[in-house]
Amino acid sequence: MTPENNRVPGKILVTGVTGAIGGRIARLLVAEGRVVVGLVRPESDRSLLNDIDIELVEGDVTDLSSLESAMDGCAGVIHSAGLVPGGGASEEAFHKVNSDGTQNVIAAAISSEIVRLVHVSTVNVMPILPGVTVTEDAPSPALPHAGYDESKVAAERAVLEASKGLLNAVVVNPAVVFGPGTRSSARIIRAFVRGRLPFVPLPNRRMSMVYVDDVAHGCILALDKGARGERYILSNPAITISEFIDELAAVTGRRRPRLTLPAWLAALAVGTLWSIRPVTRWRPPVTVSGVRRGGTLYDGSRAERELGLGYTDLSDALRATVEWILAEPR
């Protein structure tokens, strides 16, 4: 059976279910009345899943046999597990989890005769072209940045190659994800809300972002409606950093910082903040590489046209994110 334009029947396995994206996918699937299995590592904190009707199975993407057990009786898989930048993972760890782990997911899905696999990739697998709008047709860079980017490029290539054979797979490529539960991408929002953003970096730089709920919706729509072997960028229309801060100011009632920093000065300032981090114990909301590499734009309209995805209004998404941040223990 090929499920294009049809709802995938039966149980759905979600990897990375304790993460922001995976957890939201599981909630939305349960809300639709679907039977959901969540893959959790033995040491994972499962407390945020206590209020939803989901079967939890212990396993790890680095353990093929645990994946095969978890997929037993499932019809679909949404693979959202992975290591992300900012957590201090080594290059070896990125490849073990993101690349080799995805190879295991592919092998288990084929042996389990899974109807449809959705692989949650990233726009980081696409070329860095500041100021240029990139679509799904853009090729992956021949020499991606080592670590996270390289591991995700390898993972996506493996999924797309497998989709030419025995695996019915679709790829989604989220832009920078923000919203409740996100950590790395929410740092600049958290810094603003806490009054710790002294300046607006690169105010005129346009950026592509996407709300975590929209990513979850996009994954489920790809599960049911995505075309085999294709990928779908998930991204709101681009917005400048200055406009983003203005939206935050409107939502929170806080004044925006008066100072703005151009790219070269922002890189210098951010580099200094990172260098004194052992003393301040404060994690800057952006990295030097992020300052230097940012500015590539991503077109998320294909997911709207072909999957029927509707993107959440930015002010509504920011309001929900701010409420989550304010509810966090200080």
Secondary structure as a PSIPRED ss2 file (coil, helix, strand):
# PSIPRED VFORMAT (PSIPRED V4.0)

   1 M C   1.000  0.000  0.000
   2 T C   1.000  0.000  0.000
   3 P C   1.000  0.000  0.000
   4 E C   1.000  0.000  0.000
   5 N C   1.000  0.000  0.000
   6 N C   1.000  0.000  0.000
   7 R C   1.000  0.000  0.000
   8 V C   1.000  0.000  0.000
   9 P C   1.000  0.000  0.000
  10 G C   1.000  0.000  0.000
  11 K E   0.000  0.000  1.000
  12 I E   0.000  0.000  1.000
  13 L E   0.000  0.000  1.000
  14 V E   0.000  0.000  1.000
  15 T E   0.000  0.000  1.000
  16 G C   1.000  0.000  0.000
  17 V C   1.000  0.000  0.000
  18 T C   1.000  0.000  0.000
  19 G C   1.000  0.000  0.000
  20 A H   0.000  1.000  0.000
  21 I H   0.000  1.000  0.000
  22 G H   0.000  1.000  0.000
  23 G H   0.000  1.000  0.000
  24 R H   0.000  1.000  0.000
  25 I H   0.000  1.000  0.000
  26 A H   0.000  1.000  0.000
  27 R H   0.000  1.000  0.000
  28 L H   0.000  1.000  0.000
  29 L H   0.000  1.000  0.000
  30 V H   0.000  1.000  0.000
  31 A H   0.000  1.000  0.000
  32 E C   1.000  0.000  0.000
  33 G C   1.000  0.000  0.000
  34 R C   1.000  0.000  0.000
  35 V C   1.000  0.000  0.000
  36 V E   0.000  0.000  1.000
  37 V E   0.000  0.000  1.000
  38 G E   0.000  0.000  1.000
  39 L E   0.000  0.000  1.000
  40 V E   0.000  0.000  1.000
  41 R C   1.000  0.000  0.000
  42 P C   1.000  0.000  0.000
  43 E C   1.000  0.000  0.000
  44 S C   1.000  0.000  0.000
  45 D C   1.000  0.000  0.000
  46 R C   1.000  0.000  0.000
  47 S H   0.000  1.000  0.000
  48 L H   0.000  1.000  0.000
  49 L H   0.000  1.000  0.000
  50 N C   1.000  0.000  0.000
  51 D C   1.000  0.000  0.000
  52 I C   1.000  0.000  0.000
  53 D C   1.000  0.000  0.000
  54 I C   1.000  0.000  0.000
  55 E E   0.000  0.000  1.000
  56 L E   0.000  0.000  1.000
  57 V E   0.000  0.000  1.000
  58 E E   0.000  0.000  1.000
  59 G C   1.000  0.000  0.000
  60 D C   1.000  0.000  0.000
  61 V C   1.000  0.000  0.000
  62 T C   1.000  0.000  0.000
  63 D C   1.000  0.000  0.000
  64 L H   0.000  1.000  0.000
  65 S H   0.000  1.000  0.000
  66 S H   0.000  1.000  0.000
  67 L H   0.000  1.000  0.000
  68 E H   0.000  1.000  0.000
  69 S H   0.000  1.000  0.000
  70 A H   0.000  1.000  0.000
  71 M H   0.000  1.000  0.000
  72 D C   1.000  0.000  0.000
  73 G C   1.000  0.000  0.000
  74 C E   0.000  0.000  1.000
  75 A E   0.000  0.000  1.000
  76 G E   0.000  0.000  1.000
  77 V E   0.000  0.000  1.000
  78 I E   0.000  0.000  1.000
  79 H E   0.000  0.000  1.000
  80 S C   1.000  0.000  0.000
  81 A C   1.000  0.000  0.000
  82 G C   1.000  0.000  0.000
  83 L C   1.000  0.000  0.000
  84 V C   1.000  0.000  0.000
  85 P C   1.000  0.000  0.000
  86 G C   1.000  0.000  0.000
  87 G C   1.000  0.000  0.000
  88 G C   1.000  0.000  0.000
  89 A C   1.000  0.000  0.000
  90 S C   1.000  0.000  0.000
  91 E H   0.000  1.000  0.000
  92 E H   0.000  1.000  0.000
  93 A H   0.000  1.000  0.000
  94 F H   0.000  1.000  0.000
  95 H H   0.000  1.000  0.000
  96 K H   0.000  1.000  0.000
  97 V H   0.000  1.000  0.000
  98 N H   0.000  1.000  0.000
  99 S H   0.000  1.000  0.000
 100 D H   0.000  1.000  0.000
 101 G H   0.000  1.000  0.000
 102 T H   0.000  1.000  0.000
 103 Q H   0.000  1.000  0.000
 104 N H   0.000  1.000  0.000
 105 V H   0.000  1.000  0.000
 106 I H   0.000  1.000  0.000
 107 A H   0.000  1.000  0.000
 108 A H   0.000  1.000  0.000
 109 A H   0.000  1.000  0.000
 110 I H   0.000  1.000  0.000
 111 S H   0.000  1.000  0.000
 112 S C   1.000  0.000  0.000
 113 E C   1.000  0.000  0.000
 114 I C   1.000  0.000  0.000
 115 V C   1.000  0.000  0.000
 116 R E   0.000  0.000  1.000
 117 L E   0.000  0.000  1.000
 118 V E   0.000  0.000  1.000
 119 H E   0.000  0.000  1.000
 120 V E   0.000  0.000  1.000
 121 S C   1.000  0.000  0.000
 122 T C   1.000  0.000  0.000
 123 V H   0.000  1.000  0.000
 124 N H   0.000  1.000  0.000
 125 V H   0.000  1.000  0.000
 126 M C   1.000  0.000  0.000
 127 P C   1.000  0.000  0.000
 128 I C   1.000  0.000  0.000
 129 L C   1.000  0.000  0.000
 130 P C   1.000  0.000  0.000
 131 G C   1.000  0.000  0.000
 132 V C   1.000  0.000  0.000
 133 T E   0.000  0.000  1.000
 134 V E   0.000  0.000  1.000
 135 T C   1.000  0.000  0.000
 136 E C   1.000  0.000  0.000
 137 D C   1.000  0.000  0.000
 138 A C   1.000  0.000  0.000
 139 P C   1.000  0.000  0.000
 140 S C   1.000  0.000  0.000
 141 P C   1.000  0.000  0.000
 142 A C   1.000  0.000  0.000
 143 L C   1.000  0.000  0.000
 144 P C   1.000  0.000  0.000
 145 H C   1.000  0.000  0.000
 146 A C   1.000  0.000  0.000
 147 G C   1.000  0.000  0.000
 148 Y H   0.000  1.000  0.000
 149 D H   0.000  1.000  0.000
 150 E H   0.000  1.000  0.000
 151 S H   0.000  1.000  0.000
 152 K H   0.000  1.000  0.000
 153 V H   0.000  1.000  0.000
 154 A H   0.000  1.000  0.000
 155 A H   0.000  1.000  0.000
 156 E H   0.000  1.000  0.000
 157 R H   0.000  1.000  0.000
 158 A H   0.000  1.000  0.000
 159 V H   0.000  1.000  0.000
 160 L H   0.000  1.000  0.000
 161 E H   0.000  1.000  0.000
 162 A H   0.000  1.000  0.000
 163 S C   1.000  0.000  0.000
 164 K C   1.000  0.000  0.000
 165 G C   1.000  0.000  0.000
 166 L C   1.000  0.000  0.000
 167 L C   1.000  0.000  0.000
 168 N C   1.000  0.000  0.000
 169 A E   0.000  0.000  1.000
 170 V E   0.000  0.000  1.000
 171 V E   0.000  0.000  1.000
 172 V E   0.000  0.000  1.000
 173 N E   0.000  0.000  1.000
 174 P E   0.000  0.000  1.000
 175 A C   1.000  0.000  0.000
 176 V E   0.000  0.000  1.000
 177 V E   0.000  0.000  1.000
 178 F E   0.000  0.000  1.000
 179 G C   1.000  0.000  0.000
 180 P C   1.000  0.000  0.000
 181 G C   1.000  0.000  0.000
 182 T C   1.000  0.000  0.000
 183 R C   1.000  0.000  0.000
 184 S C   1.000  0.000  0.000
 185 S C   1.000  0.000  0.000
 186 A C   1.000  0.000  0.000
 187 R H   0.000  1.000  0.000
 188 I H   0.000  1.000  0.000
 189 I H   0.000  1.000  0.000
 190 R H   0.000  1.000  0.000
 191 A H   0.000  1.000  0.000
 192 F H   0.000  1.000  0.000
 193 V H   0.000  1.000  0.000
 194 R C   1.000  0.000  0.000
 195 G C   1.000  0.000  0.000
 196 R C   1.000  0.000  0.000
 197 L C   1.000  0.000  0.000
 198 P C   1.000  0.000  0.000
 199 F E   0.000  0.000  1.000
 200 V E   0.000  0.000  1.000
 201 P E   0.000  0.000  1.000
 202 L C   1.000  0.000  0.000
 203 P C   1.000  0.000  0.000
 204 N C   1.000  0.000  0.000
 205 R C   1.000  0.000  0.000
 206 R E   0.000  0.000  1.000
 207 M E   0.000  0.000  1.000
 208 S C   1.000  0.000  0.000
 209 M E   0.000  0.000  1.000
 210 V E   0.000  0.000  1.000
 211 Y E   0.000  0.000  1.000
 212 V H   0.000  1.000  0.000
 213 D H   0.000  1.000  0.000
 214 D H   0.000  1.000  0.000
 215 V H   0.000  1.000  0.000
 216 A H   0.000  1.000  0.000
 217 H H   0.000  1.000  0.000
 218 G H   0.000  1.000  0.000
 219 C H   0.000  1.000  0.000
 220 I H   0.000  1.000  0.000
 221 L H   0.000  1.000  0.000
 222 A H   0.000  1.000  0.000
 223 L H   0.000  1.000  0.000
 224 D H   0.000  1.000  0.000
 225 K H   0.000  1.000  0.000
 226 G C   1.000  0.000  0.000
 227 A C   1.000  0.000  0.000
 228 R C   1.000  0.000  0.000
 229 G C   1.000  0.000  0.000
 230 E C   1.000  0.000  0.000
 231 R E   0.000  0.000  1.000
 232 Y E   0.000  0.000  1.000
 233 I E   0.000  0.000  1.000
 234 L E   0.000  0.000  1.000
 235 S C   1.000  0.000  0.000
 236 N C   1.000  0.000  0.000
 237 P C   1.000  0.000  0.000
 238 A C   1.000  0.000  0.000
 239 I E   0.000  0.000  1.000
 240 T E   0.000  0.000  1.000
 241 I H   0.000  1.000  0.000
 242 S H   0.000  1.000  0.000
 243 E H   0.000  1.000  0.000
 244 F H   0.000  1.000  0.000
 245 I H   0.000  1.000  0.000
 246 D H   0.000  1.000  0.000
 247 E H   0.000  1.000  0.000
 248 L H   0.000  1.000  0.000
 249 A H   0.000  1.000  0.000
 250 A H   0.000  1.000  0.000
 251 V H   0.000  1.000  0.000
 252 T H   0.000  1.000  0.000
 253 G C   1.000  0.000  0.000
 254 R C   1.000  0.000  0.000
 255 R C   1.000  0.000  0.000
 256 R C   1.000  0.000  0.000
 257 P C   1.000  0.000  0.000
 258 R C   1.000  0.000  0.000
 259 L E   0.000  0.000  1.000
 260 T E   0.000  0.000  1.000
 261 L E   0.000  0.000  1.000
 262 P C   1.000  0.000  0.000
 263 A H   0.000  1.000  0.000
 264 W H   0.000  1.000  0.000
 265 L H   0.000  1.000  0.000
 266 A H   0.000  1.000  0.000
 267 A H   0.000  1.000  0.000
 268 L H   0.000  1.000  0.000
 269 A H   0.000  1.000  0.000
 270 V H   0.000  1.000  0.000
 271 G H   0.000  1.000  0.000
 272 T H   0.000  1.000  0.000
 273 L H   0.000  1.000  0.000
 274 W H   0.000  1.000  0.000
 275 S H   0.000  1.000  0.000
 276 I C   1.000  0.000  0.000
 277 R H   0.000  1.000  0.000
 278 P H   0.000  1.000  0.000
 279 V H   0.000  1.000  0.000
 280 T H   0.000  1.000  0.000
 281 R C   1.000  0.000  0.000
 282 W C   1.000  0.000  0.000
 283 R C   1.000  0.000  0.000
 284 P C   1.000  0.000  0.000
 285 P C   1.000  0.000  0.000
 286 V C   1.000  0.000  0.000
 287 T C   1.000  0.000  0.000
 288 V H   0.000  1.000  0.000
 289 S H   0.000  1.000  0.000
 290 G H   0.000  1.000  0.000
 291 V H   0.000  1.000  0.000
 292 R H   0.000  1.000  0.000
 293 R H   0.000  1.000  0.000
 294 G C   1.000  0.000  0.000
 295 G C   1.000  0.000  0.000
 296 T C   1.000  0.000  0.000
 297 L E   0.000  0.000  1.000
 298 Y E   0.000  0.000  1.000
 299 D C   1.000  0.000  0.000
 300 G C   1.000  0.000  0.000
 301 S H   0.000  1.000  0.000
 302 R H   0.000  1.000  0.000
 303 A H   0.000  1.000  0.000
 304 E H   0.000  1.000  0.000
 305 R H   0.000  1.000  0.000
 306 E H   0.000  1.000  0.000
 307 L H   0.000  1.000  0.000
 308 G C   1.000  0.000  0.000
 309 L C   1.000  0.000  0.000
 310 G C   1.000  0.000  0.000
 311 Y C   1.000  0.000  0.000
 312 T C   1.000  0.000  0.000
 313 D C   1.000  0.000  0.000
 314 L H   0.000  1.000  0.000
 315 S H   0.000  1.000  0.000
 316 D H   0.000  1.000  0.000
 317 A H   0.000  1.000  0.000
 318 L H   0.000  1.000  0.000
 319 R H   0.000  1.000  0.000
 320 A H   0.000  1.000  0.000
 321 T H   0.000  1.000  0.000
 322 V H   0.000  1.000  0.000
 323 E H   0.000  1.000  0.000
 324 W H   0.000  1.000  0.000
 325 I H   0.000  1.000  0.000
 326 L H   0.000  1.000  0.000
 327 A H   0.000  1.000  0.000
 328 E C   1.000  0.000  0.000
 329 P C   1.000  0.000  0.000
 330 R C   1.000  0.000  0.000
